[in-house]
Amino acid sequence: MAETDAPPPPRNRRGTAAVVMAALSLVLSLLACGAAGYVVGKDGFDPLPLQSAPQPATGSQVEAVAHVTLPPGTVLLSAVYSNGLETRLSAKFRLPRAALAAFVTAAQFSAAPTPGLRAIDKQHDVGGGNLWDPETAKTVSGIEEETPTGDGTYRRVMFGLDDPDSVTVYLHASRN
């Protein structure tokens, strides 16, 4: 028999089956990942949440997170915080006009209040509630700290000065 007349080598059926199974596995994996991405994007479901949903905050939480002391007579109107990779807090409260200087001094802000400075706006509302309305204040003063507190907390505060007897305070604090 001549060399060219030799029968072809036998086919490796195990190798072919392995390639087919690997390709099928890849296709199924891609479909599963695509479906998971659709669910996460569509429903807002996050399988590995890095930030908590906004939650109501107490006065003591406002004091602890924002490094402030709420003076006697303070009325907490709304306060919300979110924790995770970043701690964020927004609070709106009313305090007696006579307590404003003591509040600013006790908080040890790294900047003095600036008349007319609107340091707070809608984007600083952590909870997205309907009580956050800094744009309604006509006469304001604000503090926008550029230096964080000792633990890395950045604070912004706006004082609504429209009422002669009280001050509406909008406060935002964040820490990475």
C-alpha positions as CSV (number, residue, x, y, z in Angstrom):
1,M,0.0,0.0,0.0
2,A,1.3,3.4,-0.8
3,E,1.7,6.1,1.8
4,T,-0.9,8.3,0.2
5,D,-3.4,5.5,0.4
6,A,-3.3,5.4,4.3
7,P,-6.7,5.8,6.0
8,P,-7.3,9.2,7.5
9,P,-6.5,9.5,11.3
10,P,-9.5,8.8,13.5
11,R,-11.4,11.9,14.7
12,N,-11.1,13.0,18.2
13,R,-14.7,13.0,19.4
14,R,-13.8,13.9,22.9
15,G,-12.1,17.1,21.8
16,T,-15.0,18.1,19.6
17,A,-17.5,17.5,22.4
18,A,-15.3,19.6,24.8
19,V,-15.2,22.5,22.3
20,V,-19.0,22.4,21.7
21,M,-19.7,22.3,25.5
22,A,-17.3,25.2,26.1
23,A,-19.0,27.3,23.4
24,L,-22.4,26.5,24.8
25,S,-21.3,27.4,28.3
26,L,-19.9,30.7,27.1
27,V,-23.2,31.6,25.3
28,L,-25.2,30.7,28.4
29,S,-22.9,32.7,30.7
30,L,-23.2,35.8,28.4
31,L,-27.0,35.5,28.4
32,A,-27.1,35.2,32.2
33,C,-24.9,38.3,32.6
34,G,-27.0,40.3,30.2
35,A,-30.2,39.3,32.0
36,A,-28.7,40.3,35.4
37,G,-27.6,43.6,34.0
38,Y,-31.0,44.3,32.7
39,V,-32.6,43.5,36.0
40,V,-30.1,45.7,37.9
41,G,-30.6,48.6,35.5
42,K,-34.4,48.3,35.3
43,D,-35.4,47.8,38.9
44,G,-32.6,49.6,40.6
45,F,-31.6,46.4,42.4
46,D,-28.0,46.4,43.5
47,P,-26.7,43.0,44.5
48,L,-23.7,44.6,46.2
49,P,-25.0,47.8,47.8
50,L,-22.3,50.3,48.7
51,Q,-24.5,53.0,50.1
52,S,-27.6,52.6,52.4
53,A,-30.9,54.1,51.4
54,P,-31.7,57.5,53.0
55,Q,-33.1,57.1,56.5
56,P,-34.5,59.6,59.0
57,A,-32.0,61.0,61.4
58,T,-32.4,62.1,65.0
59,G,-31.1,65.3,66.6
60,S,-28.2,63.3,68.2
61,Q,-27.3,61.8,64.8
62,V,-27.2,65.3,63.3
63,E,-24.9,66.4,66.1
64,A,-22.6,63.4,65.8
65,V,-22.3,63.3,62.0
66,A,-22.1,67.1,61.4
67,H,-20.1,67.9,64.6
68,V,-22.5,70.6,65.7
69,T,-24.4,71.2,69.0
70,L,-28.1,71.9,68.6
71,P,-28.9,74.7,71.2
72,P,-31.9,74.6,73.5
73,G,-35.1,75.6,71.7
74,T,-34.0,74.0,68.4
75,V,-36.8,72.4,66.4
76,L,-35.7,69.6,64.1
77,L,-37.8,70.0,61.0
78,S,-36.2,67.2,58.9
79,A,-33.1,65.2,58.9
80,V,-31.9,62.4,56.7
81,Y,-28.7,60.4,56.5
82,S,-27.2,57.7,54.3
83,N,-24.2,55.5,55.2
84,G,-21.8,53.4,53.2
85,L,-18.7,54.3,51.2
86,E,-19.7,57.9,52.0
87,T,-21.7,59.3,55.0
88,R,-24.1,62.0,54.0
89,L,-26.5,64.0,56.1
90,S,-28.9,66.8,55.4
91,A,-30.9,68.5,58.2
92,K,-33.3,71.4,58.4
93,F,-34.0,72.9,61.8
94,R,-35.1,76.1,63.3
95,L,-33.4,77.8,66.3
96,P,-33.9,81.0,68.2
97,R,-32.2,84.0,66.6
98,A,-30.4,84.6,69.9
99,A,-28.8,81.2,69.7
100,L,-27.3,81.6,66.3
101,A,-23.9,83.0,67.4
102,A,-23.5,80.3,70.0
103,F,-24.4,77.6,67.4
104,V,-21.7,78.9,65.0
105,T,-19.1,79.2,67.7
106,A,-19.8,75.7,69.1
107,A,-19.6,74.1,65.7
108,Q,-16.1,75.5,65.1
109,F,-16.6,76.0,61.4
110,S,-13.4,76.7,59.5
111,A,-15.0,79.7,57.8
112,A,-17.2,82.6,59.1
113,P,-20.8,83.1,57.8
114,T,-20.9,85.1,54.6
115,P,-23.9,87.3,54.1
116,G,-25.8,86.5,50.9
117,L,-24.0,83.1,50.4
118,R,-26.4,80.4,49.3
119,A,-24.2,77.5,50.3
120,I,-27.1,75.0,50.1
121,D,-29.5,74.1,47.3
122,K,-31.7,71.2,46.2
123,Q,-28.7,68.9,45.4
124,H,-27.7,68.8,49.1
125,D,-31.0,67.1,50.1
126,V,-30.0,63.5,50.9
127,G,-33.5,62.3,51.3
128,G,-35.3,64.0,48.5
129,G,-38.1,65.1,50.7
130,N,-40.6,68.0,50.2
131,L,-39.5,69.8,53.4
132,W,-36.1,70.8,51.8
133,D,-36.8,74.2,50.4
134,P,-33.7,76.5,50.8
135,E,-34.7,78.5,47.7
136,T,-37.6,80.0,49.6
137,A,-35.4,82.0,52.0
138,K,-34.9,85.6,50.9
139,T,-32.3,86.9,53.3
140,V,-29.5,84.3,53.8
141,S,-26.0,83.8,55.1
142,G,-23.9,80.8,54.5
143,I,-20.8,78.8,55.4
144,E,-19.0,76.7,52.8
145,E,-16.1,74.9,54.5
146,E,-13.1,74.1,52.4
147,T,-11.2,72.4,55.2
148,P,-12.8,69.3,56.7
149,T,-13.2,68.5,60.4
150,G,-10.7,66.2,62.0
151,D,-12.4,63.1,60.8
152,G,-12.7,64.3,57.2
153,T,-16.3,65.7,57.3
154,Y,-17.1,68.5,55.0
155,R,-20.0,70.8,56.0
156,R,-22.1,73.4,54.3
157,V,-24.7,75.5,56.1
158,M,-27.2,78.1,55.1
159,F,-29.1,80.3,57.5
160,G,-32.5,81.6,56.4
161,L,-32.8,85.0,58.2
162,D,-36.3,86.1,57.1
163,D,-37.9,85.7,60.6
164,P,-36.7,88.2,63.2
165,D,-37.2,85.7,66.0
166,S,-35.8,82.5,64.6
167,V,-33.3,81.2,62.0
168,T,-34.0,78.3,59.6
169,V,-30.8,76.3,59.2
170,Y,-30.1,74.1,56.3
171,L,-27.1,71.8,57.0
172,H,-25.3,69.3,54.8
173,A,-22.4,67.1,56.0
174,S,-20.5,64.5,54.0
175,R,-17.5,62.2,54.7
176,N,-15.8,59.7,52.5
